[in-house]
Amino acid sequence: MKDFLAEILQKVYRQQLSPEKALQKLQDFPYQELNFAKVDHARELRKGSPEVIFGQGKTPDQLVKIAKAILNKGSNLLITRLDPKIYQKIKKQLPGGVYYKEARCLTLIKKKATAGKGRVAVLTAGTSDIPVAEEAALTCEFFGNEVERIYDVGVAGLHRLLNHYEKIKEARVLVVVAGMEGALPSVVAGLFRAPVIAVPTSVGYGASFGGLSALLTMLNSCPGSVAVVNIDNGFGAGHLASLINHL
């Protein structure tokens, strides 16, 4: 959106575009009304990153219309929680889009994002936590961050975590994804100086209550460097990690 506005202003200044035509192009600012959605085109200018589409619960037609509205303003596109069956219905209408089945995300990159200051490390306690971790990792990469993936290093075998000590120590932000009892973020926060963004997942047996046990464990974490996002919220963790890494 920033580039879109700059281009319009330059054309007006060079008298390549009349003020009336410029106003027509800006009629969707600060948001575009689609009746079923209000696409926030000013978000990239206001916050530094474009609006992201939460795909779950939206029809194929709604997704395509919102996506095209974002792309037409020159922004990159990220759709999260996109069901594979829905993707099959919309992929021809979004040429250039790349779908990541494990993360259930689609990206379409039109311009290079501003690079982060350092590396974000994304860790999981187990293999079953990887889909949520991939949503976090992909979100980080979408916003211009280098990501180190370190999977299946949970408390059932801490020697696996320590084998990656140097890589984790070098990261500027740590995203730690865990289900079951959710203990891994506390362990990581006790060993490393980087801020830890803890992501509880809904992985676990009955008494895990769909991730609630892991969430409460993380909220009660003893080390002071742990922040917690909602259950299975890989996107929220990845976005927050990106903001920290760009500071």
Contacts in CASP RR format, 6 or more apart in sequence:
PFRMAT RR
TARGET T0000
AUTHOR 0000-0000-0000
METHOD contacts of the structure
MODEL  1
MKDFLAEILQKVYRQQLSPEKALQKLQDFPYQELNFAKVDHARELRKGSP
EVIFGQGKTPDQLVKIAKAILNKGSNLLITRLDPKIYQKIKKQLPGGVYY
KEARCLTLIKKKATAGKGRVAVLTAGTSDIPVAEEAALTCEFFGNEVERI
YDVGVAGLHRLLNHYEKIKEARVLVVVAGMEGALPSVVAGLFRAPVIAVP
TSVGYGASFGGLSALLTMLNSCPGSVAVVNIDNGFGAGHLASLINHL
1 41 0 8 1.000
1 42 0 8 1.000
1 43 0 8 1.000
1 44 0 8 1.000
1 45 0 8 1.000
1 50 0 8 1.000
1 73 0 8 1.000
1 74 0 8 1.000
1 75 0 8 1.000
2 44 0 8 1.000
2 45 0 8 1.000
2 48 0 8 1.000
3 74 0 8 1.000
3 111 0 8 1.000
4 73 0 8 1.000
4 74 0 8 1.000
5 26 0 8 1.000
5 29 0 8 1.000
5 45 0 8 1.000
8 17 0 8 1.000
8 22 0 8 1.000
8 25 0 8 1.000
8 26 0 8 1.000
11 17 0 8 1.000
11 22 0 8 1.000
12 18 0 8 1.000
12 19 0 8 1.000
12 22 0 8 1.000
17 25 0 8 1.000
28 39 0 8 1.000
28 41 0 8 1.000
28 69 0 8 1.000
28 73 0 8 1.000
29 41 0 8 1.000
29 42 0 8 1.000
30 40 0 8 1.000
30 41 0 8 1.000
30 42 0 8 1.000
31 38 0 8 1.000
31 39 0 8 1.000
31 40 0 8 1.000
31 41 0 8 1.000
31 42 0 8 1.000
32 38 0 8 1.000
32 39 0 8 1.000
32 41 0 8 1.000
32 69 0 8 1.000
34 65 0 8 1.000
34 66 0 8 1.000
34 69 0 8 1.000
36 62 0 8 1.000
37 62 0 8 1.000
37 65 0 8 1.000
37 66 0 8 1.000
39 51 0 8 1.000
39 66 0 8 1.000
39 69 0 8 1.000
39 70 0 8 1.000
40 51 0 8 1.000
41 51 0 8 1.000
41 69 0 8 1.000
41 70 0 8 1.000
41 73 0 8 1.000
41 75 0 8 1.000
43 49 0 8 1.000
43 50 0 8 1.000
43 51 0 8 1.000
44 50 0 8 1.000
44 51 0 8 1.000
44 75 0 8 1.000
49 113 0 8 1.000
49 143 0 8 1.000
49 239 0 8 1.000
49 242 0 8 1.000
50 70 0 8 1.000
50 75 0 8 1.000
50 76 0 8 1.000
50 77 0 8 1.000
50 78 0 8 1.000
51 70 0 8 1.000
51 75 0 8 1.000
52 78 0 8 1.000
52 79 0 8 1.000
52 80 0 8 1.000
52 139 0 8 1.000
52 235 0 8 1.000
52 239 0 8 1.000
53 63 0 8 1.000
53 66 0 8 1.000
53 67 0 8 1.000
53 70 0 8 1.000
53 77 0 8 1.000
53 78 0 8 1.000
53 79 0 8 1.000
53 80 0 8 1.000
54 79 0 8 1.000
54 80 0 8 1.000
54 81 0 8 1.000
54 235 0 8 1.000
55 63 0 8 1.000
55 79 0 8 1.000
55 80 0 8 1.000
55 81 0 8 1.000
55 82 0 8 1.000
55 83 0 8 1.000
55 86 0 8 1.000
56 80 0 8 1.000
56 81 0 8 1.000
56 82 0 8 1.000
56 83 0 8 1.000
58 66 0 8 1.000
60 86 0 8 1.000
60 89 0 8 1.000
60 90 0 8 1.000
63 79 0 8 1.000
63 82 0 8 1.000
63 86 0 8 1.000
63 90 0 8 1.000
64 90 0 8 1.000
64 93 0 8 1.000
64 94 0 8 1.000
67 77 0 8 1.000
67 79 0 8 1.000
67 90 0 8 1.000
67 94 0 8 1.000
67 108 0 8 1.000
68 93 0 8 1.000
68 94 0 8 1.000
70 77 0 8 1.000
71 77 0 8 1.000
71 94 0 8 1.000
71 108 0 8 1.000
71 110 0 8 1.000
74 110 0 8 1.000
74 111 0 8 1.000
75 110 0 8 1.000
76 107 0 8 1.000
76 108 0 8 1.000
76 109 0 8 1.000
76 110 0 8 1.000
76 111 0 8 1.000
76 113 0 8 1.000
76 142 0 8 1.000
77 94 0 8 1.000
77 97 0 8 1.000
77 106 0 8 1.000
77 107 0 8 1.000
77 108 0 8 1.000
77 109 0 8 1.000
77 110 0 8 1.000
78 105 0 8 1.000
78 106 0 8 1.000
78 107 0 8 1.000
78 139 0 8 1.000
78 142 0 8 1.000
79 105 0 8 1.000
79 106 0 8 1.000
79 107 0 8 1.000
80 104 0 8 1.000
80 105 0 8 1.000
80 135 0 8 1.000
80 139 0 8 1.000
80 235 0 8 1.000
81 104 0 8 1.000
81 105 0 8 1.000
82 99 0 8 1.000
82 104 0 8 1.000
82 105 0 8 1.000
82 106 0 8 1.000
83 104 0 8 1.000
84 99 0 8 1.000
84 101 0 8 1.000
84 104 0 8 1.000
87 99 0 8 1.000
87 106 0 8 1.000
91 97 0 8 1.000
91 99 0 8 1.000
94 106 0 8 1.000
94 108 0 8 1.000
96 108 0 8 1.000
97 106 0 8 1.000
97 107 0 8 1.000
97 108 0 8 1.000
98 106 0 8 1.000
98 107 0 8 1.000
98 108 0 8 1.000
99 105 0 8 1.000
99 106 0 8 1.000
100 106 0 8 1.000
100 107 0 8 1.000
100 134 0 8 1.000
100 138 0 8 1.000
102 130 0 8 1.000
102 131 0 8 1.000
102 134 0 8 1.000
103 131 0 8 1.000
103 134 0 8 1.000
103 135 0 8 1.000
103 137 0 8 1.000
103 138 0 8 1.000
104 131 0 8 1.000
104 135 0 8 1.000
105 134 0 8 1.000
105 135 0 8 1.000
105 138 0 8 1.000
105 139 0 8 1.000
107 138 0 8 1.000
107 142 0 8 1.000
109 142 0 8 1.000
112 144 0 8 1.000
113 142 0 8 1.000
113 143 0 8 1.000
113 144 0 8 1.000
114 144 0 8 1.000
114 246 0 8 1.000
115 144 0 8 1.000
115 145 0 8 1.000
115 146 0 8 1.000
116 144 0 8 1.000
116 145 0 8 1.000
116 146 0 8 1.000
116 242 0 8 1.000
116 245 0 8 1.000
116 246 0 8 1.000
117 172 0 8 1.000
117 245 0 8 1.000
117 246 0 8 1.000
117 247 0 8 1.000
118 145 0 8 1.000
118 146 0 8 1.000
118 171 0 8 1.000
118 172 0 8 1.000
118 245 0 8 1.000
119 145 0 8 1.000
119 146 0 8 1.000
119 147 0 8 1.000
119 148 0 8 1.000
119 170 0 8 1.000
119 171 0 8 1.000
119 172 0 8 1.000
119 245 0 8 1.000
120 137 0 8 1.000
120 140 0 8 1.000
120 145 0 8 1.000
120 146 0 8 1.000
120 147 0 8 1.000
120 148 0 8 1.000
120 171 0 8 1.000
120 172 0 8 1.000
120 173 0 8 1.000
120 174 0 8 1.000
120 175 0 8 1.000
120 238 0 8 1.000
120 241 0 8 1.000
120 242 0 8 1.000
120 245 0 8 1.000
121 147 0 8 1.000
121 148 0 8 1.000
121 149 0 8 1.000
121 150 0 8 1.000
121 167 0 8 1.000
121 168 0 8 1.000
121 171 0 8 1.000
121 173 0 8 1.000
121 174 0 8 1.000
121 175 0 8 1.000
121 194 0 8 1.000
122 133 0 8 1.000
122 136 0 8 1.000
122 137 0 8 1.000
122 140 0 8 1.000
122 147 0 8 1.000
122 148 0 8 1.000
122 149 0 8 1.000
122 150 0 8 1.000
122 175 0 8 1.000
122 177 0 8 1.000
123 133 0 8 1.000
123 150 0 8 1.000
123 151 0 8 1.000
123 153 0 8 1.000
123 161 0 8 1.000
123 168 0 8 1.000
123 174 0 8 1.000
123 175 0 8 1.000
123 176 0 8 1.000
123 177 0 8 1.000
123 184 0 8 1.000
123 188 0 8 1.000
124 130 0 8 1.000
124 133 0 8 1.000
124 150 0 8 1.000
124 151 0 8 1.000
124 152 0 8 1.000
124 153 0 8 1.000
124 154 0 8 1.000
124 176 0 8 1.000
124 177 0 8 1.000
124 178 0 8 1.000
125 152 0 8 1.000
125 153 0 8 1.000
125 154 0 8 1.000
125 155 0 8 1.000
125 156 0 8 1.000
125 176 0 8 1.000
125 177 0 8 1.000
125 178 0 8 1.000
125 179 0 8 1.000
125 180 0 8 1.000
125 182 0 8 1.000
125 183 0 8 1.000
125 184 0 8 1.000
126 151 0 8 1.000
126 152 0 8 1.000
126 153 0 8 1.000
126 154 0 8 1.000
126 178 0 8 1.000
126 179 0 8 1.000
126 203 0 8 1.000
127 151 0 8 1.000
127 152 0 8 1.000
128 179 0 8 1.000
128 201 0 8 1.000
128 203 0 8 1.000
128 204 0 8 1.000
129 151 0 8 1.000
129 177 0 8 1.000
129 178 0 8 1.000
129 179 0 8 1.000
129 201 0 8 1.000
129 203 0 8 1.000
130 151 0 8 1.000
132 177 0 8 1.000
132 199 0 8 1.000
132 201 0 8 1.000
132 232 0 8 1.000
132 233 0 8 1.000
132 234 0 8 1.000
133 149 0 8 1.000
133 151 0 8 1.000
133 175 0 8 1.000
133 177 0 8 1.000
133 199 0 8 1.000
133 234 0 8 1.000
135 234 0 8 1.000
135 235 0 8 1.000
135 238 0 8 1.000
136 175 0 8 1.000
136 177 0 8 1.000
136 199 0 8 1.000
136 234 0 8 1.000
136 235 0 8 1.000
136 236 0 8 1.000
136 237 0 8 1.000
136 238 0 8 1.000
136 241 0 8 1.000
137 147 0 8 1.000
137 149 0 8 1.000
137 175 0 8 1.000
137 238 0 8 1.000
139 234 0 8 1.000
139 235 0 8 1.000
139 236 0 8 1.000
139 237 0 8 1.000
139 238 0 8 1.000
139 239 0 8 1.000
139 242 0 8 1.000
140 147 0 8 1.000
140 175 0 8 1.000
140 238 0 8 1.000
140 241 0 8 1.000
140 242 0 8 1.000
140 245 0 8 1.000
141 147 0 8 1.000
143 238 0 8 1.000
143 239 0 8 1.000
143 242 0 8 1.000
143 246 0 8 1.000
144 242 0 8 1.000
145 241 0 8 1.000
145 242 0 8 1.000
145 245 0 8 1.000
145 246 0 8 1.000
148 167 0 8 1.000
148 171 0 8 1.000
150 164 0 8 1.000
150 167 0 8 1.000
150 168 0 8 1.000
152 160 0 8 1.000
153 160 0 8 1.000
153 161 0 8 1.000
153 163 0 8 1.000
153 164 0 8 1.000
153 184 0 8 1.000
154 160 0 8 1.000
154 161 0 8 1.000
154 178 0 8 1.000
154 184 0 8 1.000
154 187 0 8 1.000
155 181 0 8 1.000
155 183 0 8 1.000
155 184 0 8 1.000
155 187 0 8 1.000
158 187 0 8 1.000
161 168 0 8 1.000
161 184 0 8 1.000
161 187 0 8 1.000
161 188 0 8 1.000
165 191 0 8 1.000
168 174 0 8 1.000
168 188 0 8 1.000
168 191 0 8 1.000
168 192 0 8 1.000
169 192 0 8 1.000
171 192 0 8 1.000
171 194 0 8 1.000
172 194 0 8 1.000
172 244 0 8 1.000
172 245 0 8 1.000
173 194 0 8 1.000
173 195 0 8 1.000
173 197 0 8 1.000
173 241 0 8 1.000
173 244 0 8 1.000
173 245 0 8 1.000
174 188 0 8 1.000
174 192 0 8 1.000
174 194 0 8 1.000
174 195 0 8 1.000
174 196 0 8 1.000
174 197 0 8 1.000
175 196 0 8 1.000
175 197 0 8 1.000
175 199 0 8 1.000
175 234 0 8 1.000
175 237 0 8 1.000
175 238 0 8 1.000
175 241 0 8 1.000
176 184 0 8 1.000
176 185 0 8 1.000
176 188 0 8 1.000
176 196 0 8 1.000
176 197 0 8 1.000
176 198 0 8 1.000
176 199 0 8 1.000
177 199 0 8 1.000
177 201 0 8 1.000
177 234 0 8 1.000
177 237 0 8 1.000
178 184 0 8 1.000
178 185 0 8 1.000
178 198 0 8 1.000
178 199 0 8 1.000
178 200 0 8 1.000
178 201 0 8 1.000
178 214 0 8 1.000
178 218 0 8 1.000
179 200 0 8 1.000
179 201 0 8 1.000
179 202 0 8 1.000
179 203 0 8 1.000
179 204 0 8 1.000
179 208 0 8 1.000
179 211 0 8 1.000
179 214 0 8 1.000
180 203 0 8 1.000
180 204 0 8 1.000
180 205 0 8 1.000
180 208 0 8 1.000
180 213 0 8 1.000
180 214 0 8 1.000
181 208 0 8 1.000
181 213 0 8 1.000
181 214 0 8 1.000
181 217 0 8 1.000
182 198 0 8 1.000
182 200 0 8 1.000
182 213 0 8 1.000
182 214 0 8 1.000
182 217 0 8 1.000
182 218 0 8 1.000
183 217 0 8 1.000
185 196 0 8 1.000
185 198 0 8 1.000
185 218 0 8 1.000
185 221 0 8 1.000
185 226 0 8 1.000
185 228 0 8 1.000
186 217 0 8 1.000
186 218 0 8 1.000
186 221 0 8 1.000
186 222 0 8 1.000
186 223 0 8 1.000
186 226 0 8 1.000
188 196 0 8 1.000
189 196 0 8 1.000
189 221 0 8 1.000
189 223 0 8 1.000
189 224 0 8 1.000
189 225 0 8 1.000
189 226 0 8 1.000
190 223 0 8 1.000
190 225 0 8 1.000
193 225 0 8 1.000
194 225 0 8 1.000
195 225 0 8 1.000
195 227 0 8 1.000
195 244 0 8 1.000
196 223 0 8 1.000
196 225 0 8 1.000
196 226 0 8 1.000
196 227 0 8 1.000
197 226 0 8 1.000
197 227 0 8 1.000
197 228 0 8 1.000
197 229 0 8 1.000
197 237 0 8 1.000
197 238 0 8 1.000
197 240 0 8 1.000
197 241 0 8 1.000
198 218 0 8 1.000
198 221 0 8 1.000
198 226 0 8 1.000
198 227 0 8 1.000
198 228 0 8 1.000
198 229 0 8 1.000
198 237 0 8 1.000
199 228 0 8 1.000
199 229 0 8 1.000
199 232 0 8 1.000
199 233 0 8 1.000
199 234 0 8 1.000
199 237 0 8 1.000
200 211 0 8 1.000
200 212 0 8 1.000
200 214 0 8 1.000
200 215 0 8 1.000
200 217 0 8 1.000
200 218 0 8 1.000
200 228 0 8 1.000
200 230 0 8 1.000
200 231 0 8 1.000
200 232 0 8 1.000
201 211 0 8 1.000
201 214 0 8 1.000
201 231 0 8 1.000
201 232 0 8 1.000
202 208 0 8 1.000
202 210 0 8 1.000
202 211 0 8 1.000
202 231 0 8 1.000
202 232 0 8 1.000
203 211 0 8 1.000
204 210 0 8 1.000
204 211 0 8 1.000
207 213 0 8 1.000
208 214 0 8 1.000
210 231 0 8 1.000
211 231 0 8 1.000
211 232 0 8 1.000
212 231 0 8 1.000
214 231 0 8 1.000
215 228 0 8 1.000
215 230 0 8 1.000
215 231 0 8 1.000
218 226 0 8 1.000
218 228 0 8 1.000
219 228 0 8 1.000
221 228 0 8 1.000
227 240 0 8 1.000
229 236 0 8 1.000
229 237 0 8 1.000
229 240 0 8 1.000
230 236 0 8 1.000
END
